[in-house]
Amino acid sequence: MTKKTRVGVVGVGYLGQIHARIYDQMPNVDLVMLADTRLDEISAVAEKYGCKATSNHLEMLDLVDAVSIVVPTSAHYDVAQPFLEAGIATLIEKPIAATVDEARKLVDLAAQNEAPFLIGHLERYNPALRAVAAKVAEPKYIEVHRLGTFVERATDVDVITDLMIHDLDLVLSLVDEEPVDVQAIGASVITDHVDLANVRLAFPGGAVANITASRVSNKRFRRFRIFGPEGYYGINLMDQELDIVTKGDTPEDGNFPSLEVEHVSFDAEQPLQVELGHFIEVAQGQAMPMVTGLQGLRALQLADQIQSILKDSLQV
């Protein structure tokens, strides 16, 4: 019988409770402890899953093999540091940290202590996106729209950190180059931060990406389009559907080839469930992280660059 991985969750708000529920359902996981400063509120959650509750996450250091850190971004570094120093497999929800300097320190700590380290960029686990990533060899143009209605969460950060960082990570994973030109425009509509933004990235190999993110739309809309020599891929990230347009065979009479159009619907998957399953495989030494600390750092560095451009242009 395979030994179960002992897991803890630090930060048991809305998302942290989902982490706890998914871990509790995994046959290869023993959910041993939940940690949150609001001990009174999480005690009932811990009782539901038959695990311990604490207000001090350091109490779980000697009890867990792996930990999910689902606290506000400003606390990522302080919470993750002792787990990485102890060599414990660590999953941090995106973004990796509040600052680039803190992110670098976390990456170094993980390397120094051989701690498996995974960043929770959830869209990487979308089945439609995974299918395209396996097919696209040389993307030339990427168009992204991530629009959401306004909700009173994450209003302490701008739309770059809140939403766009998902797509910055996706674009960087597909192009696998550092952009040589970054242009950005944005506006503050409801909060004191940038609520909608458009970014244009140009890469040394000739690829271009145009990314729009908004949290003040009247509806939710998430589309990811990729153009390349192979053809066109249109991804509906919300419905997990994929449209593929490729060039067919060239007819013998020399006329233009036909276009082959394919629509693919994937079985409904919960990306977070896939992500946490992958994380346990990483913790058990059976897989390498799909989103490494270095990749999380790379996405944060680009987000930070965009924020600097917007700050200079908007004086916010």
VOPAGU-2260 file (C-alpha; in pm, 1 decimal, decimal comma):
REM VOPAGU-2260
SITE   aa  ch    i         X         Y         Z
SITE  MET   A    0       0,0       0,0       0,0
SITE  THR   A    1     137,1     339,9    -100,3
SITE  LYS   A    2     217,4     563,3     192,5
SITE  LYS   A    3     -16,0     860,9     217,4
SITE  THR   A    4     124,6    1212,0     186,3
SITE  ARG   A    5      56,7    1418,0     495,9
SITE  VAL   A    6     -79,7    1755,6     387,5
SITE  GLY   A    7    -161,3    2084,3     558,2
SITE  VAL   A    8    -340,3    2394,8     434,3
SITE  VAL   A    9    -242,7    2742,3     551,9
SITE  GLY   A   10    -513,8    3000,3     491,3
SITE  VAL   A   11    -864,2    2858,6     512,9
SITE  GLY   A   12   -1077,3    3121,3     345,8
SITE  TYR   A   13   -1295,9    3053,6      43,8
SITE  LEU   A   14   -1020,0    2901,7    -173,8
SITE  GLY   A   15    -835,3    2736,2     113,1
SITE  GLN   A   16   -1150,4    2547,3     208,3
SITE  ILE   A   17   -1171,1    2413,2    -146,6
SITE  HIS   A   18    -810,1    2294,5    -116,6
SITE  ALA   A   19    -900,8    2118,9     207,4
SITE  ARG   A   20   -1209,2    1953,4      55,9
SITE  ILE   A   21   -1015,7    1822,9    -245,9
SITE  TYR   A   22    -731,2    1688,5     -32,8
SITE  ASP   A   23    -980,2    1515,6     196,5
SITE  GLN   A   24   -1119,6    1329,2    -105,0
SITE  MET   A   25    -779,8    1205,6    -228,5
SITE  PRO   A   26    -705,1     842,6    -140,4
SITE  ASN   A   27    -329,5     905,9    -135,1
SITE  VAL   A   28    -349,5    1205,7     100,8
SITE  ASP   A   29    -385,8    1240,3     475,1
SITE  LEU   A   30    -512,4    1591,7     551,3
SITE  VAL   A   31    -360,4    1645,4     896,1
SITE  MET   A   32    -392,8    2016,5     980,0
SITE  LEU   A   33    -550,7    2347,8     882,2
SITE  ALA   A   34    -396,2    2677,9     988,9
SITE  ASP   A   35    -557,8    3019,6     996,3
SITE  THR   A   36    -544,8    3316,2    1231,9
SITE  ARG   A   37    -924,7    3289,6    1260,8
SITE  LEU   A   38    -910,9    2972,3    1468,5
SITE  ASP   A   39   -1273,2    2991,3    1582,7
SITE  GLU   A   40   -1392,6    3000,4    1221,6
SITE  ILE   A   41   -1184,6    2710,3    1092,9
SITE  SER   A   42   -1233,5    2470,2    1383,5
SITE  ALA   A   43   -1562,9    2352,4    1236,4
SITE  VAL   A   44   -1395,5    2298,3     897,8
SITE  ALA   A   45   -1118,5    2093,5    1059,7
SITE  GLU   A   46   -1372,8    1888,1    1252,0
SITE  LYS   A   47   -1560,4    1819,6     928,0
SITE  TYR   A   48   -1247,3    1669,4     773,4
SITE  GLY   A   49   -1122,6    1498,5    1087,9
SITE  CYS   A   50    -800,0    1697,8    1113,0
SITE  LYS   A   51    -640,9    1942,3    1355,3
SITE  ALA   A   52    -676,2    2320,6    1351,2
SITE  THR   A   53    -426,4    2581,0    1463,1
SITE  SER   A   54    -376,5    2956,5    1453,1
SITE  ASN   A   55       0,3    2910,1    1414,8
SITE  HIS   A   56     111,8    2749,3    1089,0
SITE  LEU   A   57     454,9    2670,6    1239,0
SITE  GLU   A   58     288,0    2397,5    1445,7
SITE  MET   A   59     244,7    2186,1    1132,8
SITE  LEU   A   60     611,9    2191,6    1028,7
SITE  ASP   A   61     686,0    1853,0    1188,7
SITE  LEU   A   62     352,0    1702,7    1085,6
SITE  VAL   A   63     330,8    1747,8     708,2
SITE  ASP   A   64     510,9    1633,1     394,1
SITE  ALA   A   65     337,7    1894,8     177,5
SITE  VAL   A   66     155,6    2221,7     228,4
SITE  SER   A   67     -84,3    2444,4      34,2
SITE  ILE   A   68     -35,8    2813,2     109,0
SITE  VAL   A   69    -357,1    3001,9      36,9
SITE  VAL   A   70    -300,6    3325,7     228,2
SITE  PRO   A   71    -302,3    3684,4      95,7
SITE  THR   A   72     -11,6    3752,7    -138,6
SITE  SER   A   73     147,1    3993,5     107,8
SITE  ALA   A   74     201,9    3700,0     347,3
SITE  HIS   A   75     334,3    3447,3      93,0
SITE  TYR   A   76     701,0    3496,1     175,9
SITE  ASP   A   77     671,4    3488,3     554,6
SITE  VAL   A   78     446,5    3181,1     552,9
SITE  ALA   A   79     637,1    2983,5     287,8
SITE  GLN   A   80     987,8    3048,7     418,6
SITE  PRO   A   81     989,9    2798,0     708,7
SITE  PHE   A   82     833,1    2522,0     498,3
SITE  LEU   A   83    1089,2    2561,6     219,6
SITE  GLU   A   84    1372,5    2576,9     473,6
SITE  ALA   A   85    1245,6    2245,1     611,5
SITE  GLY   A   86    1246,1    2088,7     263,0
SITE  ILE   A   87     868,0    2046,0     263,5
SITE  ALA   A   88     685,3    2030,7     -71,1
SITE  THR   A   89     515,0    2367,7    -106,4
SITE  LEU   A   90     233,6    2492,9    -328,3
SITE  ILE   A   91     174,4    2869,0    -331,3
SITE  GLU   A   92    -129,4    3017,4    -499,5
SITE  LYS   A   93     -45,5    3273,2    -767,4
SITE  PRO   A   94     132,8    3509,1    -768,6
SITE  ILE   A   95     444,2    3357,9    -615,3
SITE  ALA   A   96     503,5    3656,3    -385,1
SITE  ALA   A   97     427,3    4022,4    -328,8
SITE  THR   A   98     759,3    4142,8    -468,6
SITE  VAL   A   99    1019,8    4020,0    -713,1
SITE  ASP   A  100    1282,8    4024,1    -437,9
SITE  GLU   A  101    1072,2    3799,7    -214,3
SITE  ALA   A  102    1003,6    3567,9    -507,5
SITE  ARG   A  103    1375,5    3530,6    -577,2
SITE  LYS   A  104    1439,1    3445,7    -213,8
SITE  LEU   A  105    1170,4    3176,2    -218,2
SITE  VAL   A  106    1313,7    3023,1    -536,7
SITE  ASP   A  107    1659,5    3018,3    -377,2
SITE  LEU   A  108    1527,6    2863,1     -55,2
SITE  ALA   A  109    1354,8    2585,8    -246,6
SITE  ALA   A  110    1672,4    2508,0    -441,8
SITE  GLN   A  111    1899,0    2519,1    -137,0
SITE  ASN   A  112    1678,7    2281,9      62,7
SITE  GLU   A  113    1565,8    2060,6    -229,1
SITE  ALA   A  114    1203,9    2143,1    -149,3
SITE  PRO   A  115     956,4    2062,7    -428,9
SITE  PHE   A  116     801,7    2399,3    -517,4
SITE  LEU   A  117     495,9    2461,7    -732,4
SITE  ILE   A  118     313,1    2786,4    -812,7
SITE  GLY   A  119     -64,5    2772,4    -850,5
SITE  HIS   A  120    -116,2    2925,1   -1193,6
SITE  LEU   A  121    -444,5    2742,7   -1234,6
SITE  GLU   A  122    -504,8    2799,1   -1607,2
SITE  ARG   A  123    -207,6    2577,2   -1694,3
SITE  TYR   A  124    -429,8    2284,4   -1597,0
SITE  ASN   A  125    -719,1    2376,1   -1826,0
SITE  PRO   A  126    -758,6    2073,0   -2058,9
SITE  ALA   A  127    -812,7    2288,3   -2370,2
SITE  LEU   A  128    -498,4    2487,8   -2298,2
SITE  ARG   A  129    -297,9    2171,8   -2227,9
SITE  ALA   A  130    -408,2    2026,0   -2561,2
SITE  VAL   A  131    -293,5    2334,9   -2750,9
SITE  ALA   A  132      36,5    2358,1   -2564,2
SITE  ALA   A  133     116,8    2007,0   -2688,9
SITE  LYS   A  134      45,5    2107,4   -3051,7
SITE  VAL   A  135     182,8    2460,7   -3092,9
SITE  ALA   A  136     550,0    2469,8   -3183,2
SITE  GLU   A  137     593,4    2829,0   -3300,2
SITE  PRO   A  138     319,5    3075,1   -3200,4
SITE  LYS   A  139     333,7    3400,9   -3395,8
SITE  TYR   A  140      41,5    3597,0   -3256,7
SITE  ILE   A  141    -153,3    3547,9   -2934,0
SITE  GLU   A  142    -471,2    3736,9   -2850,7
SITE  VAL   A  143    -613,4    3711,0   -2498,2
SITE  HIS   A  144    -925,8    3854,0   -2337,1
SITE  ARG   A  145    -994,6    3791,0   -1968,5
SITE  LEU   A  146   -1295,8    3993,9   -1859,4
SITE  GLY   A  147   -1479,8    3965,7   -1531,1
SITE  THR   A  148   -1755,2    4136,6   -1340,8
SITE  PHE   A  149   -1657,6    4342,3   -1038,4
SITE  VAL   A  150   -1644,9    4154,1    -709,7
SITE  GLU   A  151   -1523,9    4283,4    -376,5
SITE  ARG   A  152   -1218,9    4064,0    -348,4
SITE  ALA   A  153    -856,4    4128,3    -432,4
SITE  THR   A  154    -936,6    4499,7    -449,6
SITE  ASP   A  155    -612,5    4565,1    -263,6
SITE  VAL   A  156    -425,6    4482,1    -586,9
SITE  ASP   A  157    -460,6    4586,8    -949,5
SITE  VAL   A  158    -603,2    4384,4   -1236,9
SITE  ILE   A  159    -251,1    4284,2   -1344,9
SITE  THR   A  160    -191,3    4089,3   -1023,4
SITE  ASP   A  161    -553,6    3985,2    -986,9
SITE  LEU   A  162    -630,3    3852,7   -1336,6
SITE  MET   A  163    -375,1    3925,7   -1608,4
SITE  ILE   A  164     -91,2    3737,1   -1440,7
SITE  HIS   A  165    -266,4    3412,6   -1542,7
SITE  ASP   A  166    -223,6    3504,3   -1908,3
SITE  LEU   A  167     126,6    3644,7   -1869,5
SITE  ASP   A  168     228,1    3301,5   -1739,9
SITE  LEU   A  169      46,6    3123,9   -2023,4
SITE  VAL   A  170     202,2    3342,4   -2294,0
SITE  LEU   A  171     551,4    3300,9   -2148,3
SITE  SER   A  172     504,4    2924,2   -2128,1
SITE  LEU   A  173     404,8    2907,6   -2496,3
SITE  VAL   A  174     661,8    3149,2   -2639,0
SITE  ASP   A  175     939,6    3063,9   -2389,9
SITE  GLU   A  176    1125,1    3390,2   -2447,8
SITE  GLU   A  177    1161,5    3716,0   -2261,5
SITE  PRO   A  178     980,9    4004,8   -2435,5
SITE  VAL   A  179    1199,8    4271,6   -2591,0
SITE  ASP   A  180     923,1    4531,7   -2598,4
SITE  VAL   A  181     641,2    4584,4   -2347,5
SITE  GLN   A  182     364,3    4840,0   -2398,3
SITE  ALA   A  183      72,5    4892,9   -2161,5
SITE  ILE   A  184    -229,3    5114,5   -2111,6
SITE  GLY   A  185    -484,0    5098,8   -1832,0
SITE  ALA   A  186    -745,2    5278,7   -1629,3
SITE  SER   A  187    -875,5    5294,0   -1275,4
SITE  VAL   A  188   -1254,6    5273,0   -1285,2
SITE  ILE   A  189   -1386,2    5158,8    -945,9
SITE  THR   A  190   -1093,0    5098,2    -713,4
SITE  ASP   A  191    -782,5    5302,3    -646,6
SITE  HIS   A  192    -587,6    5057,2    -862,5
SITE  VAL   A  193    -585,9    4980,9   -1235,3
SITE  ASP   A  194    -908,1    4790,1   -1306,5
SITE  LEU   A  195    -865,0    4731,1   -1679,2
SITE  ALA   A  196    -553,7    4710,8   -1890,3
SITE  ASN   A  197    -421,8    4618,7   -2232,1
SITE  VAL   A  198     -66,9    4495,1   -2282,0
SITE  ARG   A  199     130,8    4431,0   -2599,1
SITE  LEU   A  200     437,6    4208,3   -2583,2
SITE  ALA   A  201     691,1    4162,4   -2863,6
SITE  PHE   A  202     940,5    3875,8   -2848,4
SITE  PRO   A  203    1284,8    3837,3   -3010,9
SITE  GLY   A  204    1168,0    3546,3   -3227,8
SITE  GLY   A  205     896,8    3760,7   -3385,2
SITE  ALA   A  206     598,0    3652,6   -3176,5
SITE  VAL   A  207     354,1    3917,9   -3056,9
SITE  ALA   A  208      95,2    3891,4   -2778,6
SITE  ASN   A  209    -194,5    4125,2   -2712,0
SITE  ILE   A  210    -352,3    4078,6   -2367,9
SITE  THR   A  211    -660,2    4250,8   -2227,3
SITE  ALA   A  212    -782,6    4211,1   -1869,8
SITE  SER   A  213   -1077,1    4378,5   -1700,0
SITE  ARG   A  214   -1261,4    4330,1   -1373,6
SITE  VAL   A  215   -1533,5    4582,9   -1457,6
SITE  SER   A  216   -1702,9    4402,2   -1744,7
SITE  ASN   A  217   -2076,3    4328,5   -1754,9
SITE  LYS   A  218   -2003,5    3959,2   -1811,4
SITE  ARG   A  219   -1732,3    3699,3   -1769,3
SITE  PHE   A  220   -1538,8    3624,0   -2086,8
SITE  ARG   A  221   -1216,0    3428,5   -2122,9
SITE  ARG   A  222   -1074,6    3363,5   -2469,5
SITE  PHE   A  223    -722,9    3265,7   -2570,1
SITE  ARG   A  224    -638,5    3267,3   -2942,5
SITE  ILE   A  225    -313,0    3148,0   -3096,2
SITE  PHE   A  226    -201,6    3195,0   -3456,2
SITE  GLY   A  227      98,5    3016,9   -3603,6
SITE  PRO   A  228     228,9    2828,2   -3907,8
SITE  GLU   A  229      24,9    2526,2   -3799,2
SITE  GLY   A  230    -300,4    2723,8   -3807,7
SITE  TYR   A  231    -536,4    2886,6   -3561,2
SITE  TYR   A  232    -638,6    2771,2   -3215,1
SITE  GLY   A  233    -927,2    2938,1   -3034,9
SITE  ILE   A  234    -971,1    2841,1   -2670,2
SITE  ASN   A  235   -1278,0    2906,0   -2458,6
SITE  LEU   A  236   -1115,9    2881,8   -2117,5
SITE  MET   A  237   -1445,3    2894,9   -1929,7
SITE  ASP   A  238   -1625,5    2619,3   -2120,5
SITE  GLN   A  239   -1308,4    2418,0   -2189,5
SITE  GLU   A  240   -1367,5    2411,9   -2564,0
SITE  LEU   A  241   -1124,3    2439,4   -2852,9
SITE  ASP   A  242   -1158,7    2542,9   -3217,2
SITE  ILE   A  243    -879,0    2436,7   -3453,6
SITE  VAL   A  244    -838,3    2566,9   -3808,4
SITE  THR   A  245    -558,1    2412,5   -4014,1
SITE  LYS   A  246    -457,9    2394,2   -4379,1
SITE  GLY   A  247    -571,4    2084,3   -4565,6
SITE  ASP   A  248    -402,4    1913,3   -4859,9
SITE  THR   A  249    -320,4    2118,3   -5169,8
SITE  PRO   A  250    -532,3    1996,8   -5462,1
SITE  GLU   A  251    -363,2    1864,5   -5775,1
SITE  ASP   A  252    -507,6    2146,5   -5987,8
SITE  GLY   A  253    -295,1    2394,2   -5797,8
SITE  ASN   A  254    -580,6    2579,9   -5631,4
SITE  PHE   A  255    -563,8    2686,0   -5272,3
SITE  PRO   A  256    -590,4    2411,4   -5012,4
SITE  SER   A  257    -909,4    2378,4   -4814,8
SITE  LEU   A  258    -933,5    2470,9   -4449,1
SITE  GLU   A  259    -997,5    2196,2   -4201,6
SITE  VAL   A  260   -1207,9    2305,8   -3904,7
SITE  GLU   A  261   -1235,8    2101,9   -3586,1
SITE  HIS   A  262   -1428,9    2175,1   -3268,9
SITE  VAL   A  263   -1325,3    1989,1   -2955,0
SITE  SER   A  264   -1516,7    1980,5   -2627,8
SITE  PHE   A  265   -1338,0    1837,7   -2328,8
SITE  ASP   A  266   -1493,1    1647,2   -2042,9
SITE  ALA   A  267   -1562,7    1893,6   -1765,0
SITE  GLU   A  268   -1260,1    1902,2   -1537,2
SITE  GLN   A  269   -1195,2    2103,7   -1226,4
SITE  PRO   A  270    -850,9    2252,9   -1294,0
SITE  LEU   A  271    -786,1    2295,3    -921,2
SITE  GLN   A  272    -848,4    1926,6    -863,5
SITE  VAL   A  273    -604,6    1842,3   -1143,1
SITE  GLU   A  274    -351,3    2090,1   -1004,9
SITE  LEU   A  275    -363,9    1949,9    -650,7
SITE  GLY   A  276    -340,7    1594,6    -781,7
SITE  HIS   A  277     -31,7    1697,8    -976,1
SITE  PHE   A  278     112,3    1866,7    -666,6
SITE  ILE   A  279      83,4    1544,9    -465,8
SITE  GLU   A  280     264,3    1360,3    -746,6
SITE  VAL   A  281     537,8    1625,1    -723,6
SITE  ALA   A  282     553,0    1585,9    -345,0
SITE  GLN   A  283     586,5    1209,5    -386,9
SITE  GLY   A  284     869,8    1250,0    -637,2
SITE  GLN   A  285     662,7    1111,6    -924,1
SITE  ALA   A  286     647,6    1430,6   -1134,1
SITE  MET   A  287     820,7    1761,2   -1193,9
SITE  PRO   A  288     627,5    2084,0   -1121,4
SITE  MET   A  289     426,1    2208,0   -1417,4
SITE  VAL   A  290     479,5    2565,2   -1293,4
SITE  THR   A  291     813,2    2598,2   -1119,6
SITE  GLY   A  292     922,4    2871,4    -883,0
SITE  LEU   A  293    1137,3    3017,8   -1160,8
SITE  GLN   A  294     835,9    3033,6   -1391,3
SITE  GLY   A  295     632,1    3198,8   -1117,8
SITE  LEU   A  296     914,6    3449,0   -1072,3
SITE  ARG   A  297     925,8    3514,3   -1447,5
SITE  ALA   A  298     553,9    3593,3   -1459,5
SITE  LEU   A  299     583,1    3821,9   -1156,8
SITE  GLN   A  300     879,7    4007,1   -1309,7
SITE  LEU   A  301     677,3    4078,6   -1622,5
SITE  ALA   A  302     376,6    4186,2   -1415,7
SITE  ASP   A  303     603,3    4417,7   -1218,5
SITE  GLN   A  304     739,4    4568,8   -1540,4
SITE  ILE   A  305     386,4    4630,6   -1667,9
SITE  GLN   A  306     285,7    4789,9   -1338,8
SITE  SER   A  307     582,3    5026,0   -1359,9
SITE  ILE   A  308     480,0    5133,0   -1710,0
SITE  LEU   A  309     121,4    5193,8   -1597,2
SITE  LYS   A  310     235,3    5381,2   -1288,1
SITE  ASP   A  311     447,1    5616,4   -1500,1
SITE  SER   A  312     167,4    5675,4   -1750,6
SITE  LEU   A  313    -123,2    5708,9   -1507,1
SITE  GLN   A  314      60,8    5840,9   -1203,9
SITE  VAL   A  315    -123,4    5591,5    -983,5
